Amino acid sequence: MAVKQTAGRNGLGDLAPKFAELNDDVLFGEVWSREDKLSLRDRCIVTVTALKDKLNVN
């Protein structure tokens, strides 16, 4: 079960409220929590691998 993310609102809510809303509701609320597409474990592995490969290219 996905946890509701509020990091964007907590950190940027006063400075950039629309960005904070998109970060929390769209990115983490809709995209990241799609457990019917990939499990949380698989998403984390893909994310870490992509970041690692990006560092190796640069």
LINCORNOR-V483476 format. One record per helix or strand of 3 or more residues. SS is the DSSP state (~ for helix, > for strand). FROM is the first residue (numbers start at 1). LEN is the number of residues. Records with the same first field share a line. If there is no record, write none. Layout:
SS=FROM-LEN / FROM-LEN
//
This chain:
~=7-6 / 17-16 / 40-18
//
